[in-house]
Amino acid sequence: MQSRKITLSVFIVLFATSFAFCQSEALKPVVNNLAYYKQKKDLKYLASAKKSIDSLITTHADSLDVRKLVYRAVVNSTIVYVDTLNTLKQPANFFTQTADLVDKLIANKRIINFQDQMDYVKRCIANVYIRRGFGYMNTSDFANAELSFLKAQKYVPYFKPLNFYIAYSSNKLGNLQDAAKYYSYLIDADSTKAEYVEAVSTIYKLTGDTAKALEIIQKGRRLLPNDKLLLLDEANIYNNRKDYGALEPLLGSLLENYPNNADIAFVAGNCYDNLNQYSKAENYYLQAIELNGSAYDPVYNLGLLYFKESLIKPADKQNDIARAEQLLEKANEISPDDIRGLQVLQLVYIQTQNKNQLINVNNKLKQLNNQ
């Protein structure tokens, strides 16, 4: 079965941040330096902004001033987001301190008056966690990668790619149920991708829950009706379950999307064969053989089909048994040790009274059964 390879590079998109805040007279130096940084991208302005905001928080009363704390969070979160090389020489625990400050502000009832600032701050913190998560992924430390992405999601729960990052990490850790849960969050009408659908269905298949896998694929096909690999996935499940009644309605689209695929032609022939539509089965078996003459199954199945027809259509018995003999002998050439083919050939030679060949087949079967 064809499948997509999910690559993280497709999804590594850190969302941009920006700031544009109102200012009071006391906070004017802080805001101006932030504005200068935004314009010139020079870290010295962030250093000045930090120095200014720190100078405003010196007493216990200052430490309870929500506005001042918000702007400290703005300055500090900007630094941890943009100064990846720590050019400003912040202490090792600077990010932890900043995240703790942000968490305390989020819990403060008065923070509702600073929604824009806090949205910006949370995006900065989330970006740092996402960046750390990918750093852990690069060293195959998926436990810490998953933890980093989960922490990022706390700040930006609306950022849907995080569900993918978490699911990917969970899958690598073998936590299949968690991986399926987070992949499932991505399957909706607005932004679903076939890769997500396949990832979830594959996980459920690995856990043996083919019913859930089928449910996910069917949902994906409703959202992405033109995706041919999801069509193939659904068809494969029906074929493996031998649910030929459910498979038949998909064959038209399947054959249209894969017109020169020997395996698909064989699947169609086998489906019609099991539904006793022998004429259609014959047509697709012949097509499969034409596309890949070295494949055993279509040759064997067509030989078996002719043999079955020789038993139910007396008028064409001789013609059908001859065709069955020719194809089954060809199948035996392709796979000499396949017991199924030898057993049908045994029956064919009994019908044709070909004693010499019957002896050879009987001896071959004894040999294989005694191995």
N, C-alpha and C positions, 0 to 999 in steps of 0.2 A: 504494500500500500504506500502511495506517495504521502509525504507529510511535510509540514513546514518546520524549519529550524528556528526556534525562538532565540533571537540574539538581543542581549541587553543594550547594545549600541543603539538600537532603534528607539529605546525608551529613555536614554540618558539625556533628559532635558530639564535643567534646573531653571525654574521660572524666575524672571527678572524682578528686581525690587526697586522701588523708588520712594522718595519721601518729599512731602510738601506740607509743612505744618505751620499752624498759627504760632505767634510768639508773644510773650509778655516782655516787659522791659528788662527784667532780671535775666530772662532766658535768651535775650537778643544775641549775645555773643555765641551761645551754643548753636542757635538756629542759623546764624550767619555763617559760622564755620561749616556747618553741615551743607549749606547751600553752596559755599565755595568748593567743598569737596565734590559735590554733585556736578559742578560745572567743570572743574579742573582735574579731577581724579588724582589729586595729590594727597597722600596720606598725612602730610603735615597738618592739614586742616582738621582731620579726625583727631589728631593728637591735641590740637588746640581746643577742639570741642570737648574732648574728655577732660582736659585740664580745667576748662570753664565750668562744666557741670559738677565736677568734683569739688570745686571751690564753693559751690552753692549748697553743698550738703556736708555741714560740719557739726551740727548740733543734733540732739535727739528730735527736736521739733522738725528739723530739715528732713530727717530720716522717715518722718511720717507724712511728708508733703507729697501727695500722689503725683502732682504735676512734675515736680522735680525728679521723682523716681522714674516717671515715664520717660523723661528726656534722658536720664542716665541709661535707661534700657535701650532707647533709640541709638544713642551714641555707642554704647558697648556692643550691642548686637550688630551694628554696622561694622565695627572693627572686627569682630569674630568672623563675620561673613566675608569681608573683602581682604583683610590682611592675613592671607593664608600662610605667608612666610614669617609671620610675627615680627615684621619690621619694626613695629612700635614697642617691641620688648615687653609685652604683657606677661604677667606671671603664668605659670603652668596651669593654674586652676581658674584662669580668667573666664573661660567659656562656661565652666560649671557654675561659677558665681553669677554670670550673666543669665544663664538658664534658670537658676534659682530665683533671681530677682524677677524675671518674667513670670515664673509660676506664681510667685506671691502677688504680683500685680493682677494676674488673671483672676485670682481668688478674691480680690478686693471689690466690694460692691460698688465703689465709686468709679471703677475703671470704665464704666459704660460711657463716660464723658470723653474718653480718649480712644474711641474705637479705631479710627484711622491709624493712629500711631501704633496701637497694639497689633493691628493686622500686619503692618509693616514689620514690627519686631518679631512676630511669630513666623513670618516668612523667612526672615534672616536666620533664626534659630533652626527652622526646619531645613533650610538649605545646608547648614553646617552638618546636621545629622545625616542628610542624604549623601553629602560628599564623603563623610566618614564611612557610611554604609558601602559605597562603591570602593573605597579604599580597602575595607575588609574583604569585599568580594574579590578584589584583585589578588588577595593572598589566600583565597578559598576559606576564609574564616566566616562561614555563613551564619554561625550562631550570633556573633557580634554584628554582622551585617543586618540580620533580621531584627535584632534589638535596636539598632540605630534607626532603621526604617520605621519601626513601631513608635519610637520616640518622636520622629519627625511627624508621623501621622497625628500625634496628639495635638500638634500645633496647626497643621493644615489638613484636617480630615477630608476636605473637599478635593484634594489633589489626587485624582484617581490613579495615576501611574504608581503611586506608592503601594497600592494593592498588588500590582504586578511585582514590584520589587520584593515585597514581603512573601508573596506566593512563591516566587522563584527561589528565595532563600529557604523557605520551609520545605520546598520540594527537594532541594539539595541536601537538606538535613534528614530527609526521609519522613518528615511530618506531613504525610499525604493528605490527611483530613484538613489540616490547617491550610495547606496549599490550595486544596480544592475550594475551601471557603473564600479565600481572598481572590482567587481567580474568578469565582462566581460573581463577586461584587462588580466585576468589570463587564459582565454580560448584561447589557441593557440597550435600549433602543437608541440612545444618544451616541455612545462611543464604543460599542463592542467591536472587537476585531476577531477575525476567524482564528488567529493564533491563540487567543484566550479560550475560545470554545474548545479547540483541539486539546489545549493543555488540561482543561478540567476533565474532558471526556477520557483522556488518556489516563489520568490519575484514577478515575473511577474504574476503568478497565483493569488497572493494576491491582486494585483492591477487590476485584471480582464482581463489582456492582455494575454489570452491563446494562441493567435497566436504567440506572441513574445516568450512565454514560449516554445512552440513547436519548433520554429526556433532554440532556444538555445539548446534544447535537441537533435534535429537532427544534429546540428553542433557537439555537444559532441559525438554523436554516430559515426559520421564519423571519429573523432579523437580517439575514444575508442570503436571500434566496438564490442569488446567482453564483455563489461560491461553489466551485466544482469539487474541491477537496472535502468540504463538509458533506456534499452529496455522496462522495465516495465513501466517507466514513460511515454514514448511515447505511449505505448499501452493504458494506462489509459486515456490519453487525447483523443485519438480517440474514446474510449469506452464511455467516458462522453459526447462527442459531437455527439454520435451515428453515427459516420463516419465509418460504418462497411466495406466499400470498402477499406479504408485505413488501417483498423485494420487487415483484413484477411491476408495480406502478412507477418505480424509479428507473426501469431499464431504458425507457425512451430517452430520458435526459442523460443517463449515464453513457449510452452509446453515442449520443450526439456530442458529448463533451470529450469522449475518448474514442474517436472513430477508428483508430489504427492500433488499438491496444489489445493484444492477444488475450491477456488475462481477463479483461472486461468482456470480450466476446465469449470466452469460456464460461464466465459467470452467468451471462445471459443464456447460453445454451443449456447449462446445468439447471438453471431456474425453470426454463420452459420444459425441460426433460422431466423434472419432478412434478410439474403441473400437467403432465401427460399431453403437452402440446408438441408432439414429436416433429412436425414439419418445421416449426420455428427453431426447435432445439437443433435439428440437423443443420439448418442454415448457419446458425452461429457457431456450432462445432466446426463446420467446414471453414468458416471465416477465421476461427482461432488457429486452425491447422495451417491455413494459408499464410497467416501472419507469423507463425512460429511452428515450423514443422518438426522441431526437435522436442517439443513439449509432450510429455507422456499423457497427461490427463485428458485432453480433448480427443486424442486418437483412441485411447481406451474407451472413453465414454461414448464416442460415436460408434465404435465397434459393438459395445454393449447395447446401444440403442437399436442397431440393426438386428442384433440377435433377439432382442425382446420383440421386435416387429415380426420376425420370422415365426414366432410362436403364436402371435395374435392375428396375423394376416396370411392365412394359408395360400391365398392366390399368388402372393409374391414371395413365398417361402424360400424358393431356391435362390432368387436374386438377393434377398436380404441375408441369407445365411452365407452366401459367397462374399458379400460386402463385409459382413461381420468377420469372417475368417481372414480376409485381406488386412483389415484394420487392426485386428487383435494380434496378428503376426507382426505387423509393423510396430505395434505397441511393445511387443515382447522384444523386438530388436532394440528399442530405445531403453527398456528397463527389463532385462532378462530375468531378474529375480523377484519381480513383483508378483506376489501370490494371487492377487485379485485377477490379473490378466490371465495367468496360467489356469486358474479355475474355470474361467469363462471359455478359454480355448479348449479345455477338457470337454466341456459340454458341446462346443461346436464340433469337435472331432467325433464325438459320439453321434451327433446328428448327421454328419457327412460320412460316417463310417470309415474315417481315415485312421486305420489301425496303427500304422507306423508312427504317425505324428502323435497319436494318443499315447502310445507307449513312451515316447520321448517326454511328453508332458507329465505323465504319471511318475516317471523316474525323477524328473526335475522337482516335482512337488514333494516326493519322498525325501529327496536330498535336502530340500529347504526346511522341511518340517522336522528333520532329525538334527538340524544344526543347533 
